């Protein structure tokens, strides 16, 4: 028996590449293991990896993978960074429409004696970027800076500011609304409680930055956003992670050949990133009076191991939610993309199960993380709960779950309009009695009706921040619903979501300076430091050379860029940034003032 076992181990070691066998250990795990794509998945990617969760890579054992058309698939196992899973990576893609059978020695959830099958989708035409007009970089709605002429963000204003606002900066992803061509460059921005710019990063070409916020990665605060191209409400791009010095430390891509959609980029404490994908597949819509070979967007939820890029979880909407549950009528023309589901948020419940919001089914869904099965539906055509008066919603965004179990979301109510105004609401659910009722309702005066986007953030002091999506404002409310703060964009601009969070940036760049001289002993100095949040004053230096500078003036910081007029005939000037205690934070390069016209 020992000789037989050794023989099998040696055979496995030498046959991996040739036969598609993967043998990480002679001992197969006996505990139930989850696999993604889940057994029975009908629309897996041709580039799918087979991901195992609940067992370390060394205990996966022998894996054989075979396509009904493409035959045996050699590959390799790659371990997940947390040691709790591994992915089989085929050496070549699967064939469209084929059945892929996987044999293992594991106790696979949804499998039979360690064997299970998935089907491969026939892909529709890929999503493409939409053309966008050039950014408007001048005019009353744009901020311009002498010291940073490369930056031209939109000009924001604070319409309401009352005591009781939560501490922290506002995080926004400004862009021009489709068809409106609003002012300013697109890009992620951080603004202070007075609406003054702290940091801005200009996007270029057709790319946008959405879902800008502070999250935790590796136990440290980071700024994250989705970056890519958007077309008709869906997009293709990647998740970005930046540290407090505004250095990019990771780019997270969707797995299995997909591109991440802009609606969600959520980091978890375990180093996983949840992303959504809108994947065009050929699908039979004849059951809902659509085309037999229509192109439908299959909404996909993935959890990505940030360190390795491997898939740790995958769920497909078309396997669990039928097109008949959509409030969007099916298309009838072959080749037209049907966006029946439209994922716009992913969060994780206390038990580890994902909770997903789908705009076009008016539903929020709790998904069993181990099997992919639906645990419950909230709202929509097949709600698991009796929805009490006032608790129903339409075209919603950003479903989150609070520690007490309350589900918050932004109820757009349009478009097309179902409500007369949009709401930020909280819903309590009783999973035993299968009932749901309204517990929070935040509305704006005057009324705001958002056609798309939006979010609702419960703040640490129990206030609520509402980002109104396509309506160009963000508002903060007291727990009793009193409007405490209103930030406004110029007409034609918007932000997908808005967040308020503490932020302690530590930029390693140096301050920027511009200067001009009238030739009569007066110099005008412009100073800024993109991303710095604790500058209280600027000290102006002047001297006969760049290495021989002395202070000549000090001015209080007034905005992103501060102007100082000083008396000096020295040929070189620079600026020092100081904090409230007078400590020097950083010094700019020394420059020669330009001759004023």
N, C-alpha and C positions, 0 to 999 in steps of 0.2 A: 504493500500500500504506500509505503514511503517512496519507493522507487516510482510508482505511478504518479504520485503527486508531484515529485520533482520533474518527471517527464512532461507533465501538463504545464508546469511553470516555464520550463525551457521552451516548449513548443509555442506557448503564448508569447514569450519574449521575442522569438524569432519570426513570428507570423503577423505581428501587428500591422506593419505597413502593407503587406501583401493581401491580407484578408479582411481588414477592417476590425479585427479583434483589438480591444484595449484591455490590458491586464495590469492594474495597479497593485493588486494584492491577490494572493491565493484564497484569502478568506473573504467571503461575501458578507455584507452587513445584513442583519436580520431585522432591525428596526424599520418601520415604514419610512419610505423615502419619497419625497415629492419630486416630480419631473416636469420640466418645462421645455418646449410646449407640452401642455398636459396631454395625457392619453386621450385620444378621441378628437383632438384639435383638427379642424377641417381646413384651415386656411393658414398653415404655417409657411414661413418664408422659405424659398429655395435655398437661402443661405443660412438656415437655422442651425444653431448648435443645440445639442441635447444636454440640458443642464440638470444636475442632480443636487438636491438640497436635503440636508439631514444626515449626511455621511461625509467623512473626510475623503480626499482624493485617494489615499492609500487603501481605503476599504471599499472602493467602488467595485473592484473585481473585474470580471470579464464582461465586455460590452461588444455586441455585434450589431451593426447597423446596415440595413439593406433596403434599397428602393425597388419597387415593383417594376420600374422601367430602367433605372440606372444601375441596378445591381448592388454589389457590395461596396461599402464606403469606408475605406481606411481613414484613419484619423489619429488624433492624440487626445489625451486627457490633460486638462489644465486646472489646477486647484484654485478655488476662490480664496481671497486674501484672509478671510476670517476662519479658515480651516473647517468650515461647515458645509462645504459643497465642492463640486467640480463640474466642468463642462467638457463634453466630447466635442471636438472640433473636426468636422469632416474635412478631408483633403480637397474635395470638390463639391460643388452645389448639387442639390437634388433636382429632379426633373419636375416641371410644372404638371400638376394634376395627378402625380403618382402617390401611392401609399408607401410610407416608410415604416418598416417594422424594426423594433429595437428589442434585443434579447439581453437580459442581465440576470445575475444571480441575486438581485435585490428584491426586497418586498416593496414593490412600487405601488403607490396609491393610484388606483384606477387601472392597474395592470392585472395580468393573470399569470401567476407563476413567474413573475419578473419580466413578462413580455407585454409590449403594448405597441400601438400603431398611431401614427398621425398622417394627415393628408397634406399635400403641398398645394398651395394656392396657384392659380393662374393669374399672374400680375397684370393689372391694367396699365395704361400709360402713366409714367411717373409724374409726380407733382413738379411744377416748375415755378420759378420766381416770377413775380409780376413786375412790370416796369413801373418805376416811380419817378415823379418829376424831380428836378434838381432842388436842393434845399434853398429856401429863401434866407439869405444871410444878411439882409439889411431891412430897415424899416422899424416902425415903432414897437413891433412885437418881438424884436430880437435883441439880445444882449451882445455887445461888442466890447472888446478890451484891447487897449494899447499894448499891454504886456503879453497878451496871449491872442494875437490876431487870428490864430488858427481855430479858435473856439467861437461859435455863434449859436448858443442855446436859446430856446424860447424864453421870453420874459414872463415870469410868474408874478402873481400878486396875491396878497392876503386880504380877503374881503372881511373876514371876521376873526377876531382873536380875543378870547376871554380867559380869565383865570381858571385854573383847573385842568389845562391841557397836559397830557402825559409828557414826560421828558423824552428826548430823543430827536433824531433827525428824520426827515422824510426822504424816502427812496422811491424814485420814479423812473419810468422808461418812456421818455417823451418821444412822440413821433407825430407826423402830420396825418390827420385823418384821411382815409381813402376818399379821393375825389374832391377834397377841400383844400389841399395844398396850404397847410398852415405854416406859420413862420418858424424859423430856427432849424438847426441841424437835429437829426434824430440821434438819440443816445441815452445811456443811463446817467442819472444825475442824483446828487445828494443836496438837499437844501436844509437850512436851519429853521427853527420855529418861526422866524420872521419872513420866511420865504426867500432868503438870500442864498445864492448859490455857494456851495462848499466845494463840490467836485462835479466835473462833467467830462465825459469821454465821447467824442464825436464818432458816429458810425459813418461808413463810406459806401458808396455805390447803392445797392438796393437793400443792404442789410439793416435790420432793426435790432434793438435790444429790449426785451420784454421780461416781465416778472422779476424786477430788480429788488433785491431784499438782502437782509442780513440773516445768515444761517450759521450753523456750527459745523466745522469739519476738522477732524483730528483734535477735538477738544478746544479749538480756537474759533473766535468769530471770524467769518469771512463774508465777503459780498459776492452774491451770485446773480446771474441772469441767464436767460436764453438768448442766443444770438443766431440770426439767420435770415431767411427770406420768407415772406408771407404772401399768400395769394388766396383771395376769397375766404378769409377766415381760418385757413390752415397754413402750415408752413413746414419748412425743412431747415434744420439747423442743429446746434449743439448747446450743451450747458457749459457755462463758464464759471470758474471759481477763482476769485481774487483775494489776496490777503490784505491786511490792514495797511500795507505799504503800497497798495494798488498794483501789486505784481501778480500776474496770472500764474496760478500754481497748478491748475488742472483744467483740461477740456474733456467733457464727458459726452460721448456719442451713444446713441441708441445701438443696440446689438442686432445681430442677425440680418445685416444688410439694410436696416431701416435708417431713417433720419428722424431726429426728434422734432416733435411739434412744439409750438411756442407756449402752449397753455399751462405746462407744469414742469418745474425742475425742483424737486424736493429732496433735500439731503436728510438722512437719518443718522442717529448716533453711532450706528454700526458701520458707517462708511459706505452706505448704499445710496444711490440716487434713483428716485422714481421719475420716469419720463413717460410722456404719451407719444403715440405715433398714429398718424392717419395714413393707412396703407391702401392704395387703390387695388381692388381685386375684381376679377370677373365673377359675377354672382347672379343667380336666377331670381328675378323679382316678379315672376309671373304670379306668385301667390298673392301679391298685393297689386296686381294689374299693371306691373311694370314690364320692362323688357326681359327676355329670357337670358340674354347675355349682357346685362347692364354692368357698368363699372360702379362699384360701391366702395365707399371708404370704410374699411374694417378698422375700428378704433382699437388700438393695442396699448396695454399697460405693461411697462417693463420696469424691473428693478435691476440696476446696473452696479456691479462692483467697481467703485471709482478707481481703485488702484490697478485693477487688471483689465477693466473694460468688459468683463464677462457678464453674461446674463444670469441673474439669480432668480428671476420670476418673470413669467409672461402670461398675459391673459388677452383673449380676443373677444370683442363684443359680439360678433356675428355667431359665435358658438353659444351664446347665452341670452342675448336680447334680440328678438326678431325685428325685422324692418317694420312689421305691422304695429309695433309699439311707438313708432316715430310720429311726431306731429308735423313733419315735413312730408308732403305728398311725394310718392315715388315718381321718378322720371320715366318717360316712355320711349326715349330715343336712345338707341344703342350708342355706346361710347361716352355718354354723359355721366359725370361723376355724381353719385348720390351720397350726400353727407347725412345719413339717417340718424347717427348717434351723437357724434361730436363731443368727445371728452374735453372738459375744460378745467378739471381739477382732480388731483389725486392726494389723498392724505392717508394716514395709517392709524387705525383704531388702537386702543390700549392692548388688545389681545393680538396685535400684529396683523390683523386683516386689513387689506386696502379698502378704502371708501372712495368711490368715484362719482363725479358729477357728469351727466351727459345733457348738454343743452337741448338737443333736438328731440329727446324723449321726455323732457321735463322730469327726469328721474335722478335719484341718488341711490347708489348700489353698494352694498357691503359684499365683499368677495372673500370666500374662504381661501386663505393664503396657501393652504396645503393642496387643495384640489381644483381651485378655480371656480367652483360652483357658487351660484348666488346664494347668500345667506338671507338677504331681504332686499326689497325695493321700497324706496320712499317716494311717494307721489307717482305721477305718470299713469298710464293706462292699466297697469297691473300692480298697483301699490299693495305691499304686504300689510299696510296700516290703514285704518280708518282715519282719514284726515279731517280734523276738526275745523270748524269755520275759521278762516283767516290763515290757515297753515299751508294751503296749497300754493304752488309757485309755477312760474312759466319762464322758459328760456334762461334759467338760472346759471350762475357761475360760483366758483370758489366755495365748495362745501367743505367745512372743517368740523372737527368734533372737539368739544371742550372737555376738561377733566371730569366735569359732572355729567357728561353724556349728552349735553345739548349740542345739536347740530346747527351751525351757523352757515348762512349762505347769502349771496347777493341775488335777490330776485329782480331780474331785469324787467320782466313783464312785457317785453317787446324784443324784436320785431318779427312778425307783425304784432301790433299792440294787443295785449290781453288785459293789462291793467292801465290805469290812468297815471300811475307813477311807479317808479322803482323803489324797492325797499331793501334795507339790510335786516334780515330776520334771524331769529333763533327758534328752533323747533325742538321740543322735548319728545322723545319716543319711549313708549313702553313696549318692549319686545315680547312681554308675556301676554298682555291684553291686546297687543297689536293695534295700538292707538297712537296718534301723534297730534300735538297741539302747539299753538304759538305761544312763546314766552317772551320774545323780544321783537320790537318792530321800530326801526329807525328810518324816518323819512325826512326829506329836505323841504324847507320852505324858502322860496317858492318851489313848486313841484319840479322834480327832475324825472324824466323818462329816458332811460338808456337803451339804445338799440342793441348794444353788445358789450362784452367785457365786464369789468367791475369786480370788486372784492369787499370782504368785511373782515377786519382784524380786531380781535378782542385784546385790548392792551393790558399791561400788568396792573394799572390802577383802576381797572374795570371800565374804563372808557372804551368806546368803539370807534375805530377809524373806518370810514367807508370810502373806497375809491369808486367813482361813478363811471368808470370805463369810458364809453364813447361820449359821455357828457364831460366837458373839460373842467372838472373840479374834484377835490378830495376834501372830506369833511370829518371832523371829530365830534362825537357826541358824549355827553355825560351818561352814566347808567340810566338816568331818568329820561333820556332823549333830548336834553337841551343841546342846541348847537353851540359848540365852543370855538370851533375853528373851521374856516373855509379857505382853501387854497385854490386859485383859479389859473388855468392856462389861457393863453390868447385863443381867440376863436379860430377853429380849424385844427387845433392840436389836442392830443389826448394821451393818456397813459393807461395801458392794459390793466395794471393794478397799482395801488399805492400802499405803502407801509410806513409805519413810524417805529424806529428802533434806536436804542443806544448804539453809539459808534465811536470808537476811540482810534481814529486813523493815525498812522505813523509813516507819512510819506518819506521816501528816501530821495526824492527829487529835490532840487533847490528852488527857491523862489524865482519868479520871473520879473524882469524889470524892463521898462521902456523910459526914455528920458529925452527931453528937448531943451534947448537953451535959446534965450532971446538975444544972446551975444552981448548983453549989458549987465551980466552978473546975476540973472535969475534963471533958475532951471526948474522945469516941471517934471516931476517924477511920478511914474505909475508902477505900483507894486502889487503882485498877486502870488498866490501859492496854491495851485490846484490840488485840492484834497485835504489841506490842513484845516483843522477845526478849532485849534486853541490859540490862534494868533490874536493878540490883543492890541498890539501896536507895531508900527514900522519905524525903524531908525534909519535915517538916511546918512550915508557915508560919502565923503568926497576926498579927493587927494590928487597929488601930482602924478601918481602912477597907480596901476592896479594893485600893487603890493604895499602901498603907503596911503591908506585910507583912514580918515578920522570922522567921528560923528559931527554932523552939522545941523541936524534937526530930528525931531521925533513927532510922529502923528498917530492918532488913534485909528485903528482899522475901522473902515466904514462899510465896506461891502466886499464882494469877491475881489474887486480891484479898488485900491485906495490911491487917491491923488494927493500929492504933496508939492507945494511950491516953496522952494528954498533959495536962499541967497548964497551963491557960490560961483566962482570963476574957475574952479578946479576942472581939469580935463577929464577926470574919471569919477564916476559915481556908482554906488551899489546900495542895496538895502539889506537890513537885518530884520528878521521876524522875531518878535519877542512875545512871551506869554504874559498873563496877568501879573505874575510875580516879577517880571522884568528879566527873566532868564532868556538868553539868546537860543532860539530854536534852530535857525539856519540862516545862511547868508547867500545872497545872489551872486552871480558873476558881476565883475566890474565892467562897465561900458562907458563909452564916450557919448555924451548927449548930442543928438542931432540938432542941426541949426534949424530953429523954428522959421517957417515961411513968413 
